[in-house]
């Protein structure tokens, strides 16, 4: 098991110094689901919820969240993101959300992808809570992480 990078030799939390790392094309993909009642799925499909278009609003919320990750998670670096794509789609038992985030930088974008999915799912929860008291957010996970050298 590797040592924790966000802890110094004395056990104190710290922000990792990435200043000497090379700039690379970084990409991360995350996904998660929210389990909903059949009636709620139908209301989303027919765009009949009072708060509006659940899928579109959740996608926009996820994009906003990815851009704010360093403000939400104390030890994350602020990054210049080059791409944030969030997709919310109905599935048999709820909504599946995926997020792809990219940047050219010295540290990865997995926290941004995970944050995008988390907030998109929370947005769905918020928009549906008046009609569904049994929602369950499930399995938010990182499914892909890559980095490629950039020839400058």
C-alpha positions as CSV (number, residue, x, y, z in Angstrom):
1,X,0.0,0.0,0.0
2,X,1.3,3.5,-0.9
3,X,1.8,6.2,1.7
4,X,-0.9,8.8,1.9
5,X,0.2,11.8,-0.2
6,X,-1.9,14.4,1.6
7,X,-0.2,13.7,5.0
8,X,3.3,15.0,6.0
9,X,5.9,13.1,8.0
10,X,4.3,14.3,11.2
11,X,0.8,13.1,10.2
12,X,-0.5,16.6,9.4
13,X,-2.8,17.2,6.4
14,X,-1.1,19.1,3.5
15,X,-1.7,20.0,-0.1
16,X,0.7,18.0,-2.3
17,X,3.3,20.0,-4.2
18,X,2.9,19.2,-7.8
19,X,5.1,22.0,-9.1
20,X,7.9,19.8,-10.4
21,X,5.5,17.4,-12.2
22,X,5.3,17.6,-16.0
23,X,2.1,18.9,-17.6
24,X,0.1,16.0,-19.0
25,X,-3.2,15.5,-20.6
26,X,-5.3,14.2,-17.7
27,X,-8.7,12.5,-18.1
28,X,-11.1,10.9,-15.6
29,X,-14.5,9.2,-15.9
30,X,-16.9,8.6,-13.0
31,X,-20.4,7.2,-12.7
32,X,-23.2,6.7,-10.2
33,X,-26.9,6.0,-10.0
34,X,-29.9,7.0,-8.1
35,X,-32.7,4.4,-7.6
36,X,-36.2,5.8,-8.0
37,X,-39.7,4.7,-7.8
38,X,-41.3,3.8,-11.2
39,X,-43.7,6.7,-10.8
40,X,-40.8,9.1,-10.4
41,X,-39.0,7.7,-13.5
42,X,-42.2,8.3,-15.5
43,X,-42.5,11.9,-14.2
44,X,-38.9,12.6,-15.3
45,X,-39.5,10.9,-18.7
46,X,-42.6,13.1,-19.3
47,X,-40.9,16.2,-17.8
48,X,-43.8,16.7,-15.4
49,X,-41.9,17.5,-12.2
50,X,-42.6,20.9,-10.8
51,X,-39.0,21.9,-10.6
52,X,-38.4,21.3,-14.3
53,X,-36.2,19.2,-16.6
54,X,-34.5,16.9,-14.1
55,X,-31.9,15.4,-16.4
56,X,-30.8,18.7,-18.0
57,X,-30.6,20.5,-14.7
58,X,-28.6,17.7,-13.1
59,X,-26.1,17.7,-16.0
60,X,-25.6,21.5,-15.6
61,X,-25.2,21.1,-11.9
62,X,-22.6,18.4,-12.4
63,X,-20.6,20.7,-14.8
64,X,-20.7,23.6,-12.2
65,X,-19.6,21.2,-9.5
66,X,-16.6,20.0,-11.4
67,X,-15.5,23.6,-11.8
68,X,-15.8,24.2,-8.1
69,X,-14.1,21.1,-6.7
70,X,-11.1,22.8,-5.2
71,X,-13.5,25.1,-3.3
72,X,-15.3,22.1,-1.9
73,X,-12.5,19.7,-1.1
74,X,-9.8,21.4,0.9
75,X,-6.7,19.7,-0.4
76,X,-7.6,19.7,-4.1
77,X,-5.7,21.9,-6.5
78,X,-7.6,24.4,-8.6
79,X,-7.4,23.2,-12.2
80,X,-8.0,24.7,-15.6
81,X,-10.4,22.2,-16.9
82,X,-10.5,21.8,-20.7
83,X,-13.6,19.5,-20.8
84,X,-16.5,18.6,-18.5
85,X,-19.2,16.4,-20.0
86,X,-22.0,15.1,-17.7
87,X,-24.7,12.7,-19.0
88,X,-27.8,11.8,-17.0
89,X,-30.0,9.1,-18.5
90,X,-33.0,7.1,-17.4
91,X,-32.4,3.4,-16.7
92,X,-34.9,0.8,-15.6
93,X,-34.7,1.6,-11.9
94,X,-33.7,5.2,-11.8
95,X,-31.1,7.5,-13.4
96,X,-27.5,6.8,-14.3
97,X,-25.0,9.7,-14.3
98,X,-21.6,9.7,-15.9
99,X,-19.0,12.5,-16.0
100,X,-15.9,12.9,-18.1
101,X,-13.4,15.6,-17.1
102,X,-10.1,16.6,-18.8
103,X,-7.4,19.1,-18.3
104,X,-3.8,19.7,-19.3
105,X,-2.1,19.8,-15.9
106,X,0.2,18.5,-13.2
107,X,-2.4,16.6,-11.3
108,X,-5.4,14.4,-12.1
109,X,-9.1,15.2,-12.4
110,X,-10.6,12.2,-10.7
111,X,-12.0,14.4,-7.8
112,X,-13.6,16.7,-10.4
113,X,-15.3,13.8,-12.1
114,X,-16.5,12.3,-8.8
115,X,-17.8,15.6,-7.6
116,X,-19.6,16.2,-10.9
117,X,-21.4,12.8,-10.5
118,X,-22.2,13.4,-6.9
119,X,-23.7,16.8,-7.3
120,X,-25.7,15.7,-10.4
121,X,-27.2,12.9,-8.3
122,X,-27.9,15.2,-5.4
123,X,-29.6,17.6,-7.8
124,X,-31.9,14.7,-9.0
125,X,-32.6,13.9,-5.4
126,X,-33.5,17.5,-4.7
127,X,-35.7,17.8,-7.7
128,X,-37.6,14.6,-6.9
129,X,-37.8,14.6,-3.1
130,X,-41.4,15.9,-3.1
131,X,-42.7,12.9,-5.0
132,X,-40.2,10.1,-3.9
133,X,-39.3,9.4,-0.3
134,X,-37.4,6.2,-1.1
135,X,-34.6,7.4,-3.4
136,X,-31.2,5.8,-2.9
137,X,-27.9,7.2,-4.3
138,X,-25.8,4.2,-5.2
139,X,-22.2,3.3,-6.2
140,X,-20.5,6.5,-7.1
141,X,-17.2,5.3,-8.5
142,X,-14.2,6.3,-10.6
143,X,-14.2,4.1,-13.7
144,X,-11.3,5.4,-15.7
145,X,-8.3,7.6,-15.2
146,X,-5.6,8.4,-17.7
147,X,-2.6,10.6,-18.2
148,X,-0.6,11.2,-21.4
149,X,2.6,13.1,-21.9
150,X,2.3,16.3,-23.9
151,X,5.2,17.3,-26.1
152,X,5.7,21.0,-25.6
